[in-house]
Amino acid sequence: MRAQYLGHVVFYVKDLNRSLAFYRDLLGFQEIGRIFGGTAAALTSGRTHHELLLIQVGEAPGPMTGRRRGLYHIGIKVGDSLDELRAAKRELEQAGVAIEGMSDHTVSQSLYLQDPDGNEVELYVDADEAVWKNNPAAVLSPIKPLQL
């Protein structure tokens, strides 16, 4: 497997509007839309379906919910097809890395795992780019289970 590029970053933020003022209004990311009842926003620079997802958690609810402010996970693109994602899964399993989740996000399909320090990493392949170029809101589609 070979990482093609860092695809996106997901942050837990205290105040979504404050973060949007920074990333959208100041830095120029385009807001694609909102999910989770409006408490999360997907943004893009135009390179791909989303490079940034901001999820509001308020005053960092703490250990009872497992949420905190800061980095949630990073997404690394590892290919362009489900066959490449299957190969990545086999390689990870052979290396003894536990796959903690698999999801179909409509615009991409993903494996979730932890790095050696417990940071969540998403390895993904993109669906046909026409899916999100023709309908940018597709990035907000409900998450479905992925079977590989």
C-alpha positions as CSV (number, residue, x, y, z in Angstrom):
1,M,0.0,0.0,0.0
2,R,1.1,3.6,-0.7
3,A,-0.4,6.8,0.7
4,Q,-1.3,9.0,-2.2
5,Y,-2.0,12.1,-0.1
6,L,-3.5,13.4,3.1
7,G,-7.1,13.7,2.1
8,H,-8.8,15.3,5.1
9,V,-8.7,16.3,8.7
10,V,-11.5,16.1,11.2
11,F,-11.5,18.5,14.3
12,Y,-13.7,18.5,17.3
13,V,-14.3,22.2,18.0
14,K,-15.8,24.2,20.8
15,D,-17.9,26.6,18.7
16,L,-18.8,25.7,15.1
17,N,-19.6,29.3,14.1
18,R,-16.3,30.5,15.5
19,S,-14.4,27.8,13.6
20,L,-16.3,28.5,10.4
21,A,-15.4,32.2,10.7
22,F,-11.8,31.1,10.7
23,Y,-11.7,28.3,8.1
24,R,-14.4,29.4,5.8
25,D,-14.5,33.2,6.1
26,L,-10.8,33.9,6.7
27,L,-9.0,31.1,5.1
28,G,-11.4,30.7,2.2
29,F,-12.6,27.1,2.4
30,Q,-16.0,26.6,0.8
31,E,-18.7,25.1,3.1
32,I,-20.3,22.1,1.4
33,G,-23.0,21.6,4.0
34,R,-24.0,20.6,7.5
35,I,-24.7,17.3,9.2
36,F,-25.5,16.0,12.7
37,G,-28.4,18.5,13.1
38,G,-26.2,21.4,12.0
39,T,-23.5,20.8,14.6
40,A,-20.9,19.7,12.0
41,A,-19.8,21.3,8.7
42,A,-17.8,19.9,5.7
43,L,-15.5,22.2,3.9
44,T,-13.4,22.0,0.7
45,S,-10.8,24.0,-1.1
46,G,-12.2,22.5,-4.3
47,R,-9.5,19.9,-4.7
48,T,-11.7,17.0,-3.4
49,H,-15.1,16.4,-1.8
50,H,-13.9,17.6,1.6
51,E,-10.6,18.4,3.2
52,L,-11.9,19.5,6.5
53,L,-14.8,18.4,8.8
54,L,-15.6,20.4,11.9
55,I,-17.7,18.8,14.6
56,Q,-18.9,21.0,17.5
57,V,-18.5,19.5,20.9
58,G,-18.9,22.6,23.1
59,E,-17.1,22.5,26.4
60,A,-15.3,19.2,25.6
61,P,-17.7,16.8,27.3
62,G,-14.9,14.8,28.7
63,P,-14.1,11.1,29.3
64,M,-17.7,10.0,29.8
65,T,-18.4,10.6,26.1
66,G,-14.9,10.1,24.8
67,R,-15.0,13.4,23.0
68,R,-12.6,16.3,23.4
69,R,-11.6,19.3,21.4
70,G,-8.8,18.9,18.9
71,L,-8.0,16.2,16.3
72,Y,-10.5,13.5,15.8
73,H,-8.9,11.6,12.9
74,I,-6.9,12.1,9.7
75,G,-7.9,10.6,6.3
76,I,-5.3,9.2,4.0
77,K,-6.1,8.3,0.4
78,V,-4.6,4.9,-0.4
79,G,-6.0,4.2,-3.9
80,D,-8.7,4.6,-6.4
81,S,-10.7,1.4,-6.2
82,L,-12.2,-1.1,-3.8
83,D,-9.7,-3.6,-4.9
84,E,-6.9,-1.4,-3.7
85,L,-8.8,-0.9,-0.4
86,R,-9.2,-4.7,-0.1
87,A,-5.4,-5.1,-0.7
88,A,-4.7,-2.4,2.0
89,K,-7.0,-4.3,4.4
90,R,-5.1,-7.6,3.8
91,E,-1.7,-5.9,4.3
92,L,-2.8,-4.3,7.6
93,E,-4.3,-7.6,8.8
94,Q,-1.0,-9.4,7.9
95,A,0.9,-6.8,9.9
96,G,-1.4,-7.5,12.9
97,V,-3.2,-4.1,12.7
98,A,-6.8,-4.3,13.9
99,I,-9.4,-2.8,11.6
100,E,-11.8,-1.1,13.9
101,G,-14.4,-0.1,11.3
102,M,-15.3,0.0,7.6
103,S,-17.7,2.6,6.1
104,D,-19.2,3.6,2.8
105,H,-19.5,7.4,2.8
106,T,-20.9,7.5,-0.8
107,V,-18.1,9.7,-2.0
108,S,-15.5,7.4,-0.5
109,Q,-15.1,4.0,1.2
110,S,-13.0,3.7,4.3
111,L,-11.1,1.5,6.8
112,Y,-10.6,2.8,10.3
113,L,-7.7,1.9,12.6
114,Q,-5.4,3.3,15.2
115,D,-1.7,4.3,14.9
116,P,0.7,3.0,17.5
117,D,-0.1,6.0,19.8
118,G,-3.9,5.5,19.6
119,N,-4.6,8.2,17.0
120,E,-7.5,7.3,14.7
121,V,-6.5,7.0,11.0
122,E,-8.9,6.6,8.1
123,L,-7.5,4.9,5.0
124,Y,-9.8,5.4,2.0
125,V,-10.4,5.3,-1.7
126,D,-12.6,7.8,-3.5
127,A,-15.7,6.9,-5.4
128,D,-16.1,8.2,-8.9
129,E,-15.5,11.9,-8.6
130,A,-18.6,12.6,-10.7
131,V,-20.6,11.6,-7.6
132,W,-19.4,14.7,-5.6
133,K,-18.7,17.0,-8.5
134,N,-22.3,16.7,-9.8
135,N,-23.7,16.8,-6.2
136,P,-21.3,18.4,-3.6
137,A,-23.9,17.6,-0.9
138,A,-23.2,13.9,-1.5
139,V,-20.4,14.2,1.1
140,L,-23.1,14.6,3.7
141,S,-24.9,11.3,2.8
142,P,-25.7,8.9,5.6
143,I,-22.8,6.6,6.4
144,K,-23.4,3.0,5.4
145,P,-21.6,-0.2,6.5
146,L,-18.9,-1.4,4.1
147,Q,-18.4,-5.0,3.3
148,L,-15.1,-5.9,1.7
